[in-house]
Amino acid sequence: MPFPLPDGYSALDRSALSGAPIEAAQMLLGCVIVIPAEDVIATITEVEAYGGPADQRYPDPAAHCFMGPTDRNRAMFGPAGHWYIYRSYGIHFCANITSATDGTGGGVLVRSVRIEQGMDAVRRRRGEKPAVAGLGRGPGNVGQALGLDLSDYGADALDSSSRVFVAQPETADLVSDIHAGPRVGVRRAANRPWRLWLPDASVSTYRRHKKAVEEF
């Protein structure tokens, strides 16, 4: 059963996420992630776009799907608007929303969020030590703060009947002053300005890979 959307937000048009990954990233920045069962709402304040294999429209050697489809990355090959969850370093779950059309690799990593409500649920997972601004700072903390894990893999992120879904602001002025720069910790295609963020305390710190190189 669909849940009502937060005031001031509306459903995302899937076609808006079906083009270039950087366009999908721009669309998702400033959207909210909603967990109705826990009354959690978090604004997406930082994202990174990732493309696909070398023989497709958006080649990206830094992407998980650059070498083609596998059991792990199959969600990144469409359709757009679904959750691609992966475990990082065997510890953290990182959340991505797929972009591009069926068969074309692409996705948007949610790097940071600002918790708007549902603080009790978030604190149960993150503990009392982190400052409010740091609860969803960095992709591993996003996954922990929102309780995302592999059980959410492949779920429709645009369907308000899903356990966790995304909604967009109804007014453009809610998402202004967008900044762009290189992606964090990426070794290949290191200078590509596919990291986008809003000027917010929740945004993570840029760290360049020690062996970063530029390709494509």
Residue pairs with C-beta under 8 A, 6 or more apart in sequence:
1 161
2 159
2 160
2 161
3 34
3 36
3 160
3 161
3 165
4 160
5 11
5 34
5 160
5 167
6 32
6 34
6 41
6 167
8 169
8 170
8 171
8 174
9 31
9 32
9 167
9 168
9 169
9 170
10 167
10 168
10 170
11 158
11 160
11 167
11 168
12 27
12 31
12 81
12 158
12 166
12 167
12 168
14 79
14 80
14 81
14 158
15 80
16 23
16 24
16 27
17 24
17 27
17 28
17 80
17 81
17 97
17 98
17 99
17 108
17 158
18 24
18 79
18 80
18 99
18 100
18 101
19 99
19 100
20 49
20 57
20 58
20 99
20 100
20 106
21 49
21 50
21 51
21 58
21 60
21 99
21 100
21 106
21 107
21 108
21 194
22 49
22 194
22 196
23 99
24 49
24 80
24 97
24 99
24 100
24 106
24 108
25 47
25 48
25 49
25 99
25 108
25 194
25 196
26 178
26 196
27 168
28 44
28 47
28 97
28 108
28 110
28 166
29 44
29 45
29 46
29 47
29 175
29 178
29 196
29 197
29 198
30 43
30 44
30 45
30 168
30 169
30 174
30 175
30 198
31 43
31 44
31 166
31 167
31 168
31 169
32 41
32 42
32 43
32 44
32 116
32 166
32 167
32 169
33 40
33 41
33 42
33 44
33 110
33 113
33 146
33 164
33 165
33 166
34 40
34 41
34 160
34 164
34 165
34 166
34 167
35 41
35 118
35 121
35 146
35 147
35 163
35 164
36 160
37 163
38 118
38 121
38 147
39 117
39 118
39 121
40 115
40 117
40 118
40 121
40 122
40 146
41 115
41 116
41 117
41 118
42 113
42 114
42 115
42 116
42 118
42 136
42 142
42 145
42 146
43 113
43 114
43 116
44 110
44 112
44 113
44 166
45 112
45 113
45 114
45 197
45 198
45 200
45 202
45 203
46 110
46 111
46 112
46 195
46 196
46 197
46 198
46 200
46 202
46 203
46 204
47 108
47 109
47 110
47 111
47 195
47 196
47 197
48 108
48 109
48 111
48 183
48 184
48 194
48 195
48 196
49 99
49 106
49 107
49 108
49 109
49 194
49 195
49 196
50 60
50 62
50 63
50 64
50 65
50 76
50 96
50 106
50 107
50 108
50 109
50 194
51 57
51 58
51 59
51 60
51 63
51 66
51 105
51 106
52 58
52 59
52 60
52 63
52 65
52 66
52 76
52 77
52 100
52 104
52 105
52 106
53 59
53 65
53 66
53 67
53 68
53 105
54 61
54 66
56 104
56 105
57 100
57 104
58 100
58 104
58 105
58 106
59 66
59 216
60 66
60 189
60 192
60 216
61 188
61 189
61 215
61 216
62 183
62 186
62 187
62 188
62 189
62 190
62 192
63 76
63 105
63 106
63 107
64 72
64 73
64 76
64 86
64 107
65 73
65 76
65 77
65 105
65 106
65 107
66 105
69 77
69 105
72 86
73 84
73 86
73 105
75 82
75 83
75 84
75 98
75 107
75 153
75 154
76 84
76 96
76 98
76 105
76 106
76 107
77 102
77 103
77 104
77 105
78 98
78 100
78 101
78 102
78 103
78 104
79 98
79 101
79 102
80 98
80 99
80 100
80 101
80 106
81 97
81 98
81 156
81 157
81 158
82 97
82 98
82 154
82 155
82 156
82 157
83 95
83 96
83 97
83 98
83 148
83 152
83 153
83 154
83 155
83 156
83 157
83 164
84 95
84 96
84 97
84 98
84 107
84 153
84 154
85 93
85 94
85 95
85 96
85 143
85 148
85 149
85 150
85 152
85 153
86 93
86 94
86 96
87 93
87 94
87 150
88 94
88 139
88 140
91 140
92 139
92 140
92 141
92 143
92 144
93 140
93 143
93 144
93 148
93 149
93 150
94 109
94 110
94 139
94 140
94 142
94 143
95 109
95 110
95 139
95 142
95 143
95 146
95 148
95 152
96 107
96 108
96 109
96 110
97 107
97 108
97 110
97 157
97 166
98 106
98 107
98 108
99 106
99 107
99 108
100 106
109 139
110 139
110 142
111 138
111 139
111 142
111 184
111 195
111 197
111 203
111 204
112 136
112 137
112 138
112 139
112 141
112 142
112 197
112 200
112 202
112 203
112 204
113 136
113 142
113 145
113 146
113 202
114 133
114 136
114 200
114 201
114 202
115 122
115 132
115 135
115 136
115 145
119 132
121 147
122 135
122 136
122 145
122 146
123 135
125 144
125 145
125 147
126 135
126 141
126 144
126 145
130 141
133 201
133 202
134 141
134 202
135 141
135 145
135 202
136 142
136 145
136 146
136 202
137 202
137 203
137 204
138 204
142 148
143 149
146 164
148 164
152 163
152 164
155 162
155 163
155 164
156 162
156 165
157 164
157 165
157 166
158 165
158 166
159 165
160 167
169 175
175 198
177 198
177 199
178 196
178 197
178 198
179 196
179 197
179 198
179 199
180 193
180 194
180 195
180 196
181 193
181 195
181 206
182 190
182 191
182 192
182 193
182 194
182 195
182 206
182 208
183 189
183 190
183 192
183 194
183 195
184 195
184 204
184 206
184 207
184 208
185 207
185 208
185 209
186 192
186 209
186 212
187 209
187 211
187 212
187 213
188 212
188 213
188 215
189 214
189 215
189 216
190 208
190 209
190 212
190 213
190 214
191 212
191 214
192 214
192 216
195 206
197 203
